[in-house]
Amino acid sequence: MNPAFSVIFLTTLIGAGQGLFLALVAAQCGIFGAAPASAFFVIGDIVALAFLVAGLIASFFHLGHPERAWRAVAMWRTSWLSREVIVLPVFMVLVALHGACFYTGCGYATALGVVGGVLCFALFYITAMNYVCLKFLQEWATPLTIVNYTLLGCASGFTLATALAALLAPAVAQALAQWALMLTLAAAAARVASLIRNARIRPKSTLQSAIGVRHPKIVQKAQGFMGSSFNTREFFHGKTRKVVQGVKWAFLLLAFVVPALLLGAAALTGGNMPVIAGIAFIVQYIGLLAERWFFFAQARHPQNLYYQAAS
């Protein structure tokens, strides 16, 4: 597939926002020790909301007619995309109300945190199902896609929460760094598992099935037209195998190895926490951009059996 940068930014930005919100709810429940001061939650919710809004804005660049975006909700009974369009704004409202409760001191913060947490996991599931439901794209049609979207979002969100806590709630920063490290390692294990699975896939479609000819030896000589087309532009990335492999090793290093080392140092020593955690998040997010590009590029659309390359 040809990766769309609008979707790459959409999924990575909202994933980080979702993970950050879950970290705030966990801190609110005292998982990392004594609950931090309200300022940590107010600013944390503002940052999470900023990531969610940025992701929503990025999604509009993927639309041919952005003015018709509201029509996406009409197919909520059958379309995972429609469900995402509905759930994302509702989740954003809950994040805003959660922060407002801490700012004003009202007593509904816990309830909003619980409901928002459930909706957050639902959004991870719905976002991933946009790709899992495409059974003809074998690289995506696996439960590992759901696991990866969830763990990658949580890892980046908890890393970001660690950086914020280092500035606003130092007492819980070290514990957050430990959780961010565990989630990063879990995300790495799940992503490597999906890479191993996808490397072993045997395509269900063949040149014979693509054109309806059963002859055992078929070789495509030409596409039958001189220039490129929608099919060659939208369903194939056009990069060499070497480039794709380079992106794979880059995201494994940047999204997992380097952040894990930095978070490990932060969790063990606690020194220079704001700088270390901040660098860890920036490096990890760059790695996640590469990971999401690879996720889309690796998917082999069956139509490419016929439209193998642009003329």
N, C-alpha and C positions, 0 to 999 in steps of 0.2 A: 504494500500500500504506500501511497505518497503521504508522508506525515504533514498534517496541517498545523502550523505553529500556533494558531488560535486555540486549537483543541489541546495542544501540548501545554500551553500556559494555563488554560482553563483547568485541566485536571490536576496539574501540579500546585497551582495556587490555592484552589479550594481544598485540596488534600492537606496542605500545610495549615490552612485555617481550621479545618476540622480537627486535625491532630492537636493543634494548640488549644482549642476549646476543650477537648477531652482531658488534656493535661490540667487545665484550670479546674475542671470538675473534680478530677482526682485530688488536686491540692485542696479543694474546698472540703472534700470528704476526709481530709487528714491522712491520706495515704503516705505523704512524704514527711509526716510529723505534724507539728502544730500548724494550723491554717494561717497563711500569711495575712498581712494587712489588706484592707479593701482596695488600696491603690493598685496592688498587683493584679487583682481581678478586673478592675475597671480598665486599666491600660491594656491588659491581656485581651480582654474582649474587644477593645477598639482595634488592636492589631489583627486579631482573628477576623473581625468584620472587614477590615481593609483588604485582607487577602481574599476573602470571599467576594467582595465587590469587584476587585481587580480581575478575578477569574470570570465573573459574570460579564464584565465589560469585554474581556478577551473573546468570549464566546460569540459576541455580536459580529466579530470580523469573519466568522465562519459562515455567516448567513448571506445568501444572495440578495434577500430583501429583508433587512433588519426591521423595517416598519411592520412586517407581518409576524414578528416573533411571537406576539401574543396568541397566535393561532396554534402554537405548538401544544397548548394545554388541551386541545380538543380531543386528542387521541389517547387520553390517559388510560383508557381501558385496555389498550393493546400495545402501547408504545412505551418503552423504558425511557426514551428521551423526553416524552411528555411528562412522565412521572418525575424525572429529574428537574424539569422546568418548574414543576409545582413545589417539590420538596425543598429545593435550594433556597428560594425566597423565604419560605416559612422558617427554615432553619436560621437564616440571617436575622429574621425578626426576633427569634428566641435568643440568639447571641446578643443582640442589642438590648433586649429586656433584661437579660442576665447581668450585663454590665450596669445597666441603669439601676437595678436593685441594689447592687453593691454601692453605687454612688449615692443613692438616696437613703439606704439603710432599711429598705422595706423587707418584709419577712418571707418573700417568695423565691429567694435566690436558689434555695435547695431544690424546690420543686421544678423551677425552670432549668436547673442544671441536669436533673434526672431526665426530664422530657427532652431537653436539647441533646443529651447524650444518646438517648435511644434514636432520635431523629438523625443524629450524626452518623451512627452506624448504618441506619437505613439508607442514607445518602451515599455512603461508600458502596453499599450493595447495589443500589440502583445505577450509580455511575458505571460500575464494573459490568453490570448486566447489559448495558448498551453494546458491549463487545462480546460477552459470553453468548448472547442469544444468536450471534451470527455463526451458525453451525458450519457454514461452508468455509469459514476462515478457521482452520483447525488450530492455529497457534493461539487463538483467543478463546475458543470454545472449551474452556476448562475451569474448574473451580479455583485453580491456582490464580487466575486473573482476579477473582474477588479477594483472595487472600493477599495478593501483592498490592492491589490498590489500597486495601485497608492498612497493611503494615507499613507501606511506604509513606502514606499520609501521616500515620501516627508517629513514625520515626522522625520525619521532618518537623512535625508539629511539636513533639517533645523536645527536640533539639532547640527549636526556637524558644520554647518555654524556659529551657535552661538558661539561655542568654538573657531573657527578661528577668528571670528570678535572680540571676547574678547581680542585676542592677537594683531590683526592687524588693527582693525577698531572699537575701543571702542564706538564711537559715535552711531553706529547702532546695537550694541550688544544687548541692552535691547529690542529694537523693534523686533529683530530676535528671541529673547527668547520668546516673546509674541506669535509670529507666530508659532514657534516650539511647544509651549504649545497648541495652538488651533488645530494644525494639529495632535498632539498626542491624544488629546481628541476626535477629529473627527475620527481618525483611531480606537480608542478604541470603539467608538459607532458602527462603521461599523463592526468591528470584532465580537463584542458581538451579533450584529444582525445576522451575519452568523452562530455563534454558536447556537443561538436559532433556526434558520431555520433548521440547520442540525440535531438538536436533535429531530425535529418533522418529519423528513423524513421517509416515509414508503417505504422500498425497493421494486422495481418493480419486481425483480427476486426472486424466491423462490426455495426451494429444488425440488419442483415438476417441475418447468420450467427448472431447471438446468440439470436434467437428463431425462426430457420428460415423467415422470410418473405422473398421475393425482391422485393417491391415497392420501386421506386426511392426513394420518399419515405415515411419512417417517422418519426413524432414521438412521443416518450414523454410522456404526459399525467400519469400517476400510477404508483406502484409496486403498487398494489392492496392496501396495508395502511396503517394509520394511524401506527404507530410505527416506530422503528428496529429493526434486526435484527442478527444475527451478521454477515451479509454486509456491511451498511453500516458496522458498527463496525470490523471487522477488515481490510477490504480497501480502505478509503479513509480518508485522514487528516483530511478535513473542513476543511482550511485553504484560504484563498483563494489564487488565483494570485499575488497581490501578496506574501503571506506567504512562499510557496515561493520566489519570485524573490529576496526579501530574504535568506532563509537561504542561497541560492546565492552571492550576492555577499558575504555575511558570511564564509562558509567560505573563499572564494577569498582574501579579505583576511587572515583570521586564521590559516589553515592554511599559507599560502604566502608572501604578500607581506610581512607584518610579521616572521615568523620569518626569512625570507631576508635582510631588511635588518639584523636584529639579529645573525644569524650572520655576515653579511658584515663587520659592524663588529668582531665578535669575532675573526674570522679574520685581518683586516688589522691590527688594532691590538694585540690580546691584552690590552687593558686592561679592568679590571672584569669579567673573564671569568665568575666564578661568578654574578654578578648578571645579566649580559646573557644568558648561556646559560640560566639558570634561568627568566628571564622569557620567553625564546624558547620554551622547552618548554611552559610554562603556557599561553601564548597559542596555540601550535600545537595543544595537546591540546584546548583549547576549540573551536578551528576544526575539528578532526577530529570532535568530537561533532556539530557542525553539518553537516559533510560527510556523516557516516554517516546522520544524519536525512534529509538531502536524497536520499541514495542510495536509501533505502527509500521515501520519499515520491514520488520521481519515477517509480517503477515503476507502470505502469498495468495493473492486473489486468483481464483481459477481462470478468470478471463485472460490472465496474462499468458496462459498456455497458447493463446492465439495471437494476442497483441503483445509480443514479447519485448519489443523495443520501438522507440520512436524512429521514424525514417530520418 
